[in-house]
Amino acid sequence: MSEAASIAEGRDRRPGELILSVNNIEVIYDHVILVLKGVSLNVPRGGIVALLGANGAGKTTTLKAISNLLKAERGEVTKGTVEFEGARVDRLSANELVRLGCIQVLEGRHCFGHLTIEENLLTGAFTRRDGSAAIRQDLEAIYEYFPRLKQRRQSMAGYTSGGEQQMCAIGRAMMSRPKMILLDEPSMGLAPQIVEEIFEIVRKLNATEGVSFLLAEQNTNMALKYATYGYILETGRVVMDGPASMLRENEDVKEFYLGVSEGDRKSFCEVKSYKRRKRWLA
């Protein structure tokens, strides 16, 4: 029996509140470039957790370390572990992790431009073995969540709008019947009203389908509006974490990530009161 099959067989016997646990991982590219150092985070079952930080902070690398997509970019997890539903999964392949119920929606949407919207959605069901009737039923359910996609179902994905492509990418992930989705920069390049619509759909999928989400997002204000908990990354390390309501009210988060300042502070380096919570090993 393969390692993935063993995990699938035993995961229902591992009760617990966490669906994902990342434990002190270190990521190195090209055997020399240290990108993540000691990153730890947890996602509760049925929760929405935000992974925040500026461009280059390490958010995408963290998601790819979880979904086992680093090898395609000559990266690897050299320390720490990743556990999904209580079982270690950082040694599995990406497609094995998808079969277990954890899938990533990549930054930039990455739809198949030469396929129709409906064909794109159906590619998300390639790991399923429950028959065409069940797949067709789920496809119609996706169209209920994303009515825009139903209107454009026969349109070539490459000729649809950025918002429609992002909806298609999320819908395609949902077609695999995931337990958890890693969503990378869903607001990138989209108009504010489209971003709001997509986050509302994420909240609905979380509430009605029970799908857990880990959101990597630069739009801190939007992410903290919908998440229940957040982690802030800076130069490959978690420097702060807490309930979303607490992070929204934190003065340093307000200034550096929400663009709200009540004083004369102008640069991050000038704020000596900023307390980084060290979650990495010395």
Backbone bond lengths (Angstrom), bond angles and torsions (degrees), N, CA, C in turn:
res aa  C-N    CA-C-N  psi(-1)  N-CA   C-N-CA  omega(-1)  CA-C   N-CA-C  phi
1 M - - - 1.464 - - 1.529 109.46 -
2 S 1.364 116.67 134.20 1.452 120.38 -179.26 1.515 110.74 -70.08
3 E 1.346 115.52 164.34 1.473 120.14 179.41 1.522 110.29 -62.71
4 A 1.355 117.26 -40.69 1.456 120.20 179.45 1.520 111.29 -64.24
5 A 1.330 116.56 -40.60 1.462 120.28 179.44 1.525 110.98 -65.29
6 S 1.326 116.82 -37.53 1.462 120.56 178.34 1.522 111.00 -63.92
7 I 1.336 116.14 -40.09 1.459 120.28 178.35 1.517 110.27 -65.70
8 A 1.341 116.33 -44.87 1.454 120.50 -179.25 1.522 111.41 -61.10
9 E 1.335 116.61 -37.49 1.451 120.62 -179.02 1.525 111.90 -70.43
10 G 1.333 116.37 -34.92 1.452 119.19 -172.59 1.498 116.18 -100.50
11 R 1.343 118.76 -6.74 1.463 119.24 -171.73 1.515 112.86 -67.38
12 D 1.358 118.66 -31.33 1.456 119.87 179.65 1.522 112.29 -69.45
13 R 1.325 116.17 -12.60 1.453 119.62 179.16 1.530 111.17 -97.22
14 R 1.321 116.23 10.30 1.461 121.07 179.77 1.518 109.15 -117.15
15 P 1.313 118.64 74.49 1.462 120.43 -178.79 1.525 110.71 -66.68
16 G 1.307 115.90 150.67 1.462 120.31 178.56 1.509 110.27 172.35
17 E 1.320 116.12 164.35 1.451 120.29 -176.61 1.519 112.27 -84.54
18 L 1.327 118.48 -23.00 1.457 121.32 -176.23 1.526 110.56 -92.97
19 I 1.339 115.21 134.31 1.456 118.39 172.60 1.529 109.97 -94.35
20 L 1.348 116.66 -28.04 1.465 120.90 179.48 1.519 109.77 -135.89
21 S 1.327 115.51 135.82 1.459 121.12 176.39 1.530 108.72 -137.25
22 V 1.316 115.91 117.34 1.469 122.41 176.77 1.518 107.05 -105.03
23 N 1.324 116.20 122.00 1.459 121.01 -169.82 1.522 112.52 -118.82
24 N 1.334 115.70 97.47 1.456 122.37 169.83 1.533 113.08 54.54
25 I 1.334 117.09 48.18 1.466 119.27 -176.20 1.529 111.33 -82.59
26 E 1.309 113.93 149.07 1.454 123.25 174.34 1.519 107.81 -124.57
27 V 1.333 116.77 133.62 1.458 121.54 -178.76 1.525 109.52 -122.51
28 I 1.320 115.49 132.17 1.462 122.28 179.39 1.522 108.84 -126.12
29 Y 1.341 116.49 134.68 1.454 122.53 173.99 1.524 109.97 -102.94
30 D 1.339 115.14 141.83 1.471 121.34 176.67 1.524 112.45 53.66
31 H 1.332 116.88 28.25 1.466 123.96 175.52 1.526 114.00 68.39
32 V 1.338 118.38 -0.66 1.473 118.95 -176.06 1.527 114.00 -135.00
33 I 1.343 119.15 -25.81 1.460 121.73 -172.25 1.526 109.57 -93.47
34 L 1.317 116.33 110.42 1.452 121.78 179.39 1.529 109.47 -81.88
35 V 1.321 116.95 116.79 1.464 121.91 -175.83 1.524 111.66 -106.07
36 L 1.322 117.34 -43.95 1.461 121.82 176.33 1.516 109.33 -119.20
37 K 1.332 116.78 138.97 1.459 120.40 176.93 1.521 109.72 -133.92
38 G 1.316 115.85 111.94 1.454 121.46 174.12 1.512 115.35 65.98
39 V 1.330 118.10 37.88 1.461 120.53 -179.95 1.530 110.03 -80.25
40 S 1.316 115.37 126.68 1.464 122.10 176.99 1.519 108.90 -131.10
41 L 1.322 116.20 136.34 1.465 120.65 175.88 1.518 109.42 -159.07
42 N 1.321 115.38 158.81 1.460 121.94 179.27 1.515 110.34 -130.71
43 V 1.332 116.10 146.02 1.456 121.81 173.92 1.521 107.70 -124.43
44 P 1.335 118.14 118.81 1.472 119.87 178.56 1.521 110.95 -72.46
45 R 1.308 115.79 152.71 1.453 119.88 177.67 1.536 109.89 -61.11
46 G 1.324 115.60 127.74 1.455 120.21 -179.24 1.512 114.51 78.73
47 G 1.342 117.97 12.54 1.456 120.97 -177.46 1.523 113.15 -100.76
48 I 1.326 115.41 167.35 1.461 122.81 171.01 1.522 107.06 -120.91
49 V 1.318 116.36 116.09 1.461 122.45 -177.51 1.520 108.77 -118.27
50 A 1.329 116.33 135.13 1.461 122.24 -178.99 1.522 110.41 -100.97
51 L 1.323 116.08 135.10 1.459 123.40 173.18 1.518 106.55 -111.15
52 L 1.330 116.23 109.09 1.457 122.22 -168.09 1.519 111.21 -111.50
53 G 1.330 114.77 161.32 1.453 119.61 177.59 1.509 110.83 151.69
54 A 1.321 115.79 163.60 1.457 121.12 179.92 1.526 110.59 -72.20
55 N 1.317 115.34 170.45 1.455 120.93 176.03 1.530 110.09 -59.84
56 G 1.341 117.10 129.05 1.453 120.91 -178.92 1.510 114.65 90.02
57 A 1.331 117.46 3.79 1.466 120.57 -178.25 1.524 112.34 -74.09
58 G 1.345 117.11 -22.15 1.460 120.26 -179.97 1.518 114.25 116.40
59 K 1.330 117.33 12.12 1.463 120.30 -177.11 1.527 111.79 -64.76
60 T 1.330 116.63 -50.41 1.466 120.22 -178.83 1.518 111.03 -64.19
61 T 1.319 117.44 -39.81 1.456 120.65 178.02 1.523 111.13 -61.54
62 T 1.332 116.67 -39.06 1.465 120.37 177.92 1.526 110.97 -61.67
63 L 1.334 116.54 -45.59 1.464 119.59 179.41 1.527 111.27 -63.58
64 K 1.322 116.83 -41.52 1.467 119.45 -179.31 1.519 111.73 -70.19
65 A 1.325 117.17 -28.81 1.466 119.58 174.22 1.521 110.59 -66.11
66 I 1.335 116.25 -36.98 1.461 120.77 178.58 1.521 110.87 -70.13
67 S 1.337 116.90 -44.11 1.469 121.20 -175.06 1.523 113.38 -87.02
68 N 1.320 116.93 3.20 1.473 122.22 176.12 1.525 112.94 63.71
69 L 1.333 116.99 40.99 1.462 121.98 178.03 1.527 112.93 -107.03
70 L 1.328 117.20 7.79 1.465 120.04 -175.23 1.528 113.41 -70.76
71 K 1.312 116.87 -32.47 1.464 119.54 -174.08 1.523 112.40 -60.91
72 A 1.329 116.76 -30.07 1.461 120.62 178.59 1.525 111.55 -65.73
73 E 1.340 116.84 -18.21 1.461 121.57 -179.60 1.530 111.58 -115.54
74 R 1.329 116.06 20.01 1.469 123.08 178.13 1.528 111.42 61.91
75 G 1.322 115.04 36.21 1.453 120.56 174.97 1.513 110.68 -115.59
76 E 1.326 116.87 161.49 1.463 120.67 178.72 1.524 110.51 -156.38
77 V 1.337 113.98 150.99 1.455 120.41 172.90 1.521 107.27 -84.50
78 T 1.326 116.30 114.45 1.465 120.96 -175.25 1.525 113.12 -98.37
79 K 1.319 116.89 -17.92 1.459 120.93 177.73 1.519 108.84 -144.95
80 G 1.328 115.50 157.72 1.451 120.90 176.27 1.515 112.87 85.51
81 T 1.322 116.19 -178.56 1.459 122.38 -177.39 1.528 110.54 -139.61
82 V 1.329 114.47 157.85 1.456 122.48 172.71 1.523 106.89 -124.38
83 E 1.333 116.46 125.96 1.455 120.88 -179.48 1.521 110.14 -119.99
84 F 1.329 115.63 132.13 1.452 122.38 177.19 1.523 108.12 -120.47
85 E 1.321 115.48 121.81 1.465 122.15 -175.24 1.532 111.99 53.46
86 G 1.326 115.95 39.89 1.448 121.43 174.10 1.501 115.77 84.60
87 A 1.332 118.45 -3.07 1.463 121.22 -178.79 1.530 110.20 -117.12
88 R 1.301 116.72 142.33 1.457 121.02 -179.59 1.529 110.20 -70.06
89 V 1.351 116.88 130.36 1.461 120.83 -174.51 1.524 113.29 -127.55
90 D 1.326 118.74 0.13 1.468 119.39 -176.63 1.517 113.34 -69.94
91 R 1.327 117.44 -7.72 1.462 120.57 176.89 1.526 112.17 -98.10
92 L 1.332 116.71 -1.62 1.456 120.41 -179.42 1.523 110.66 -85.82
93 S 1.340 115.68 166.32 1.459 120.35 172.92 1.528 108.85 -83.40
94 A 1.337 115.97 165.58 1.457 120.28 -178.19 1.523 111.33 -62.64
95 N 1.341 117.93 -41.11 1.463 119.09 -178.31 1.526 111.72 -70.20
96 E 1.339 117.76 -29.58 1.458 120.00 175.34 1.527 110.72 -66.70
97 L 1.334 116.22 -37.44 1.461 120.04 178.70 1.528 110.77 -67.81
98 V 1.335 116.73 -37.15 1.466 120.30 176.56 1.521 110.22 -61.29
99 R 1.314 116.76 -42.02 1.461 120.48 179.35 1.528 111.75 -63.85
100 L 1.333 116.51 -27.83 1.460 120.23 177.28 1.521 112.58 -79.31
101 G 1.340 116.16 -15.06 1.458 118.62 175.07 1.511 115.96 114.68
102 C 1.332 118.60 13.67 1.469 122.31 178.97 1.519 108.74 -120.60
103 I 1.332 116.95 121.23 1.459 120.70 -175.08 1.521 109.74 -136.77
104 Q 1.330 116.47 148.17 1.461 121.30 -179.65 1.517 110.68 -108.52
105 V 1.345 116.10 136.99 1.454 122.77 168.90 1.519 105.97 -99.52
106 L 1.312 116.25 112.41 1.454 121.40 -171.67 1.526 112.55 -70.87
107 E 1.315 114.52 154.73 1.465 121.28 173.56 1.529 109.64 -61.71
108 G 1.328 116.61 137.97 1.457 119.79 177.87 1.515 113.95 89.00
109 R 1.331 117.31 6.55 1.464 124.21 171.06 1.524 113.94 76.06
110 H 1.327 119.99 -54.73 1.461 122.54 173.83 1.524 113.88 54.30
111 C 1.315 116.28 50.06 1.459 119.67 171.45 1.531 108.98 -79.44
112 F 1.326 115.68 159.90 1.461 120.48 173.88 1.521 107.37 -82.23
113 G 1.330 115.59 102.59 1.456 120.47 -171.89 1.509 114.74 -62.91
114 H 1.332 118.30 -27.05 1.460 121.92 -177.27 1.526 112.56 -87.67
115 L 1.343 117.20 -2.08 1.458 121.88 177.22 1.521 110.12 -105.62
116 T 1.325 116.53 156.50 1.454 119.94 175.99 1.528 109.90 -72.25
117 I 1.330 115.95 167.48 1.463 120.81 176.34 1.524 110.09 -56.66
118 E 1.319 117.03 -45.31 1.461 119.95 -177.78 1.521 111.64 -66.14
119 E 1.309 117.55 -39.60 1.463 120.51 177.41 1.518 110.89 -64.13
120 N 1.342 116.97 -38.08 1.460 120.73 175.42 1.519 110.84 -60.18
121 L 1.329 116.43 -46.27 1.454 120.05 -179.41 1.526 111.49 -61.65
122 L 1.317 116.83 -40.40 1.461 120.46 -177.78 1.529 112.20 -68.17
123 T 1.337 117.24 -26.24 1.466 118.23 176.63 1.528 111.60 -64.38
124 G 1.336 116.48 -23.21 1.461 119.91 178.94 1.513 113.41 -69.08
125 A 1.323 116.91 -14.05 1.467 120.80 -177.58 1.521 112.59 -100.01
126 F 1.336 117.34 15.30 1.472 118.65 -172.97 1.524 112.89 -67.66
127 T 1.337 118.53 -21.16 1.467 120.45 179.69 1.522 112.63 -87.35
128 R 1.314 116.89 -7.53 1.466 119.75 -174.41 1.524 111.99 -83.51
129 R 1.327 114.58 150.87 1.457 121.08 -179.58 1.528 111.28 -131.29
130 D 1.340 116.09 27.48 1.460 119.44 -174.96 1.520 113.64 -103.03
131 G 1.323 117.76 12.68 1.454 120.75 172.72 1.511 114.56 95.32
132 S 1.334 114.84 158.03 1.458 121.20 -175.37 1.522 112.55 -69.27
133 A 1.329 117.56 -30.44 1.464 119.95 -179.55 1.523 111.09 -64.20
134 A 1.330 117.23 -43.85 1.459 121.24 179.18 1.525 110.87 -66.30
135 I 1.326 115.87 -38.04 1.462 120.22 179.11 1.523 110.32 -65.68
136 R 1.330 116.42 -42.93 1.464 120.19 179.13 1.531 110.97 -64.44
137 Q 1.309 116.37 -37.21 1.464 120.40 178.14 1.528 110.83 -64.05
138 D 1.330 116.53 -42.65 1.464 120.30 178.42 1.523 111.17 -67.43
139 L 1.336 116.44 -33.87 1.465 119.67 177.87 1.520 110.71 -61.72
140 E 1.318 116.94 -43.35 1.460 120.01 178.08 1.526 111.35 -66.02
141 A 1.345 116.83 -33.43 1.462 119.75 176.22 1.528 110.86 -65.48
142 I 1.324 117.10 -38.02 1.463 120.93 177.46 1.519 110.13 -63.23
143 Y 1.306 116.93 -39.87 1.466 119.94 178.74 1.527 111.51 -65.16
144 E 1.323 117.90 -27.78 1.459 120.16 175.82 1.521 111.31 -70.21
145 Y 1.342 116.61 -37.31 1.465 120.43 176.61 1.524 111.44 -73.35
146 F 1.330 115.75 -34.52 1.466 121.79 -176.26 1.533 109.84 -122.45
147 P 1.338 118.08 75.43 1.478 119.41 -178.21 1.518 113.80 -59.34
148 R 1.336 116.81 -27.46 1.472 119.01 177.24 1.518 110.96 -61.98
149 L 1.340 116.43 -37.18 1.467 119.67 -179.16 1.524 111.09 -68.10
150 K 1.323 116.66 -33.76 1.464 119.33 178.19 1.522 110.12 -64.42
151 Q 1.330 116.72 -38.08 1.460 120.52 178.33 1.528 111.70 -67.14
152 R 1.330 116.25 -31.34 1.465 120.62 -176.37 1.535 112.74 -107.18
153 R 1.313 117.92 19.71 1.463 122.14 -170.42 1.525 113.02 -57.84
154 Q 1.325 117.97 -31.53 1.467 120.89 -178.90 1.527 112.66 -100.57
155 S 1.318 116.89 7.59 1.467 120.78 177.83 1.520 110.42 -84.81
156 M 1.316 116.41 145.95 1.458 120.86 174.67 1.524 108.67 -65.68
157 A 1.325 116.29 130.00 1.465 120.26 -174.52 1.525 112.03 -59.84
158 G 1.334 116.41 -33.50 1.453 119.94 -178.89 1.508 114.43 -66.58
159 Y 1.334 116.91 -14.14 1.458 121.24 -179.38 1.524 112.41 -107.44
160 T 1.320 116.89 10.56 1.461 120.46 177.25 1.529 109.62 -95.61
161 S 1.313 116.88 169.71 1.468 121.66 -177.70 1.533 110.92 -73.97
162 G 1.331 115.84 166.53 1.465 120.05 178.54 1.511 112.15 -61.21
163 G 1.340 116.59 -39.81 1.461 119.67 178.64 1.513 111.85 -64.61
164 E 1.327 116.88 -41.30 1.465 120.67 178.93 1.525 111.11 -66.37
165 Q 1.313 116.83 -36.26 1.465 119.57 176.93 1.524 111.47 -67.31
166 Q 1.344 117.15 -37.66 1.462 119.65 177.19 1.520 110.34 -66.39
167 M 1.308 117.79 -40.36 1.460 121.12 175.68 1.518 110.76 -62.65
168 C 1.321 116.27 -40.03 1.462 120.64 178.55 1.521 110.84 -62.70
169 A 1.334 116.83 -41.90 1.467 120.67 -179.35 1.527 111.06 -64.40
170 I 1.332 116.99 -40.63 1.467 120.22 178.25 1.523 110.28 -69.75
171 G 1.337 116.53 -42.85 1.458 120.12 177.81 1.513 112.23 -61.57
172 R 1.323 116.66 -39.54 1.472 120.86 177.36 1.522 110.58 -61.48
173 A 1.335 116.93 -41.27 1.468 119.96 176.92 1.524 110.75 -63.71
174 M 1.321 117.30 -39.97 1.462 120.90 -179.92 1.521 111.98 -64.92
175 M 1.326 117.54 -26.88 1.461 120.75 -179.63 1.525 112.41 -66.50
176 S 1.316 117.44 -16.02 1.473 120.35 176.68 1.531 111.67 -85.39
177 R 1.339 115.89 1.76 1.472 121.94 -176.12 1.527 111.78 55.39
178 P 1.316 117.68 58.60 1.467 120.45 -176.00 1.516 112.49 -77.24
179 K 1.313 115.18 157.52 1.456 121.71 169.25 1.524 110.29 -93.97
180 M 1.345 115.03 -22.81 1.456 119.73 -179.16 1.519 109.59 -149.22
181 I 1.343 116.03 140.56 1.458 122.22 176.51 1.521 109.02 -121.18
182 L 1.331 116.17 131.12 1.457 123.02 172.35 1.524 106.12 -96.56
183 L 1.313 117.17 111.99 1.459 122.36 -171.39 1.522 109.52 -110.10
184 D 1.331 116.13 115.00 1.459 121.51 -172.76 1.527 111.19 -102.56
185 E 1.321 116.34 113.36 1.466 124.75 175.74 1.534 112.86 49.10
186 P 1.339 118.15 59.49 1.467 119.08 -178.61 1.513 114.41 -65.87
187 S 1.343 118.10 -19.38 1.465 120.09 -177.28 1.525 113.30 -91.60
188 M 1.311 117.99 -4.08 1.469 120.90 -171.83 1.531 111.79 -60.00
189 G 1.322 115.19 124.00 1.453 121.49 174.09 1.510 115.81 72.56
190 L 1.334 118.26 14.53 1.453 121.14 -176.67 1.526 111.42 -111.57
191 A 1.312 115.17 151.97 1.464 120.49 177.30 1.524 109.77 -67.16
192 P 1.347 117.65 149.77 1.466 120.93 -176.17 1.522 114.10 -54.53
193 Q 1.322 118.36 -39.85 1.466 119.65 -178.50 1.527 111.60 -68.75
194 I 1.334 117.12 -31.90 1.465 120.87 176.94 1.525 109.79 -71.96
195 V 1.325 116.76 -38.70 1.463 121.00 177.17 1.518 110.13 -60.04
196 E 1.324 116.19 -45.22 1.470 121.05 178.88 1.526 110.42 -60.87
197 E 1.314 116.99 -41.32 1.466 120.89 -179.85 1.531 111.01 -64.18
198 I 1.325 116.78 -42.21 1.467 120.48 -179.14 1.523 110.83 -66.91
199 F 1.331 117.48 -42.02 1.461 119.66 179.25 1.527 111.41 -67.08
200 E 1.316 117.61 -33.05 1.461 120.18 175.72 1.523 110.57 -65.02
201 I 1.329 117.16 -37.83 1.462 120.81 177.71 1.527 110.00 -67.59
202 V 1.331 116.83 -39.71 1.460 120.34 176.16 1.521 110.34 -58.80
203 R 1.325 116.92 -44.75 1.455 120.04 179.58 1.532 111.00 -63.34
204 K 1.327 116.44 -38.48 1.461 120.06 179.70 1.530 110.70 -67.58
205 L 1.326 117.24 -41.94 1.464 120.61 177.76 1.529 110.85 -62.44
206 N 1.321 115.88 -38.67 1.454 120.74 178.06 1.523 111.66 -65.41
207 A 1.329 116.28 -42.39 1.459 120.55 -175.76 1.518 112.60 -75.78
208 T 1.332 117.44 -41.62 1.464 120.28 -172.96 1.522 113.39 -93.28
209 E 1.332 117.34 -32.33 1.467 120.85 -178.04 1.526 112.52 -101.09
210 G 1.343 117.17 -11.53 1.458 120.41 179.02 1.507 114.66 73.24
211 V 1.337 117.41 18.93 1.461 121.29 -179.48 1.530 109.62 -78.89
212 S 1.331 116.66 130.60 1.461 121.88 175.81 1.528 108.83 -82.88
213 F 1.331 116.86 148.03 1.464 121.29 -179.29 1.524 110.52 -130.12
214 L 1.329 115.48 137.61 1.458 122.88 165.66 1.512 106.30 -117.02
215 L 1.346 117.05 111.87 1.456 123.33 -174.15 1.523 110.44 -102.37
216 A 1.314 117.37 119.79 1.460 121.16 169.61 1.519 106.96 -94.77
217 E 1.326 117.28 120.03 1.461 119.28 -168.46 1.515 111.52 -151.46
218 Q 1.358 115.82 135.60 1.463 120.66 172.65 1.525 111.10 -84.80
219 N 1.315 116.68 -25.23 1.462 120.92 178.41 1.530 108.34 -76.77
220 T 1.322 115.16 81.04 1.459 121.36 -173.20 1.518 112.28 -61.57
221 N 1.322 116.87 -40.36 1.451 120.62 -178.01 1.531 110.96 -60.74
222 M 1.327 116.78 -45.95 1.452 120.99 -179.82 1.527 111.07 -67.84
223 A 1.325 117.17 -43.51 1.462 120.80 -178.00 1.520 111.59 -62.17
224 L 1.334 116.98 -43.80 1.462 120.05 -178.67 1.530 112.18 -72.96
225 K 1.317 117.01 -17.12 1.466 120.46 175.79 1.524 111.08 -70.75
226 Y 1.344 116.36 -33.04 1.461 120.12 -174.64 1.528 113.51 -106.74
227 A 1.311 117.90 -22.83 1.466 120.52 -179.83 1.524 110.47 -82.17
228 T 1.324 114.70 160.32 1.461 120.39 174.72 1.522 111.61 -101.16
229 Y 1.320 116.71 -19.48 1.465 121.09 -178.14 1.527 107.79 -147.62
230 G 1.324 116.56 152.25 1.448 119.53 -178.30 1.514 113.40 -142.68
231 Y 1.340 114.76 151.39 1.465 123.22 174.05 1.520 107.59 -124.87
232 I 1.328 116.68 135.98 1.457 121.55 178.40 1.519 109.41 -108.61
233 L 1.318 115.08 122.70 1.464 122.07 179.23 1.520 110.10 -100.03
234 E 1.311 114.60 143.65 1.464 120.70 173.41 1.523 108.15 -146.88
235 T 1.316 115.74 122.73 1.471 122.71 -178.72 1.528 112.13 46.39
236 G 1.324 115.94 46.64 1.450 120.98 173.53 1.505 116.72 80.04
237 R 1.337 117.41 14.01 1.458 120.86 179.68 1.523 110.01 -134.88
238 V 1.323 116.29 147.57 1.459 120.42 173.50 1.524 107.65 -80.19
239 V 1.342 116.25 117.65 1.461 120.32 -177.59 1.524 112.85 -104.42
240 M 1.324 116.64 -14.69 1.455 120.01 179.02 1.517 108.99 -161.32
241 D 1.311 117.04 145.98 1.462 120.80 173.47 1.513 108.71 -153.34
242 G 1.309 115.55 161.22 1.457 120.35 179.34 1.518 111.02 163.51
243 P 1.328 116.76 175.95 1.462 120.14 175.94 1.524 110.84 -56.81
244 A 1.309 116.34 146.37 1.463 120.70 -176.97 1.517 111.54 -57.86
245 S 1.322 117.59 -38.31 1.462 120.79 179.66 1.524 111.68 -62.72
246 M 1.342 116.64 -37.11 1.458 120.58 178.63 1.522 110.90 -70.34
247 L 1.326 117.44 -41.59 1.463 120.41 -179.69 1.526 111.14 -65.89
248 R 1.326 116.77 -36.07 1.465 119.59 179.22 1.522 112.09 -62.72
249 E 1.338 116.69 -29.89 1.458 121.03 -177.15 1.526 112.99 -95.29
250 N 1.329 117.78 -7.63 1.459 121.04 -179.95 1.529 109.94 -68.97
251 E 1.323 117.15 129.10 1.461 121.00 -174.35 1.521 112.66 -62.74
252 D 1.331 117.49 -40.08 1.463 120.04 -179.61 1.523 111.31 -69.22
253 V 1.318 116.97 -38.66 1.464 120.09 176.72 1.518 109.61 -65.13
254 K 1.322 116.49 -41.22 1.460 120.43 177.55 1.530 111.34 -57.21
255 E 1.315 115.01 -44.62 1.462 118.80 -174.58 1.514 112.73 -73.91
256 F 1.329 116.74 -46.51 1.454 119.06 -170.51 1.515 114.34 -92.38
257 Y 1.341 117.24 -19.06 1.458 119.06 -177.89 1.516 113.37 -121.44
258 L 1.318 118.22 -22.81 1.451 120.47 178.73 1.522 112.59 -106.39
259 G 1.343 117.15 -7.17 1.453 120.52 177.46 1.519 113.96 73.94
260 V 1.344 116.93 23.25 1.461 120.91 -179.48 1.517 108.57 -114.94
261 S 1.311 117.68 124.42 1.462 121.65 -179.91 1.518 109.78 -134.27
262 E 1.335 115.13 133.24 1.455 119.92 179.62 1.525 112.12 -101.01
263 G 1.308 116.87 -7.72 1.452 119.92 -177.98 1.516 111.79 -121.60
264 D 1.349 115.15 -156.48 1.460 120.71 -177.72 1.519 112.73 -101.46
265 R 1.333 117.97 8.99 1.453 120.07 -177.12 1.522 109.77 -68.58
266 K 1.315 117.14 134.91 1.457 121.00 -174.64 1.518 113.51 -121.69
267 S 1.292 117.59 -19.89 1.461 118.84 -178.54 1.511 110.19 -134.32
268 F 1.319 114.49 152.13 1.453 120.51 -179.30 1.526 110.94 -61.47
269 C 1.322 116.49 -38.38 1.469 120.55 -176.15 1.527 112.04 -65.41
270 E 1.329 118.10 -23.44 1.450 120.91 -176.91 1.524 112.65 -79.68
271 V 1.333 116.47 -12.08 1.461 119.59 -175.59 1.516 109.58 -90.52
272 K 1.322 116.62 96.86 1.459 120.75 -178.16 1.527 111.47 -79.24
273 S 1.338 115.89 -16.26 1.457 119.21 -177.51 1.521 112.68 -83.09
274 Y 1.335 117.03 -4.70 1.467 120.13 -177.43 1.525 109.45 -69.91
275 K 1.310 117.00 113.86 1.456 122.27 -175.51 1.520 110.37 -98.04
276 R 1.301 116.59 109.27 1.457 120.07 177.77 1.522 109.51 -83.57
277 R 1.281 116.03 126.96 1.454 119.54 176.41 1.535 108.10 -86.78
278 K 1.297 116.51 109.73 1.455 120.07 -175.56 1.513 110.62 -78.19
279 R 1.348 115.16 116.07 1.448 122.13 -178.60 1.525 110.35 -111.43
280 W 1.330 116.97 13.55 1.453 119.58 -178.95 1.522 108.49 -116.31
281 L 1.298 115.59 164.02 1.464 120.81 179.39 1.504 110.10 -85.96
282 A 1.302 116.62 146.06 1.453 120.99 179.69 1.523 109.85 -72.38
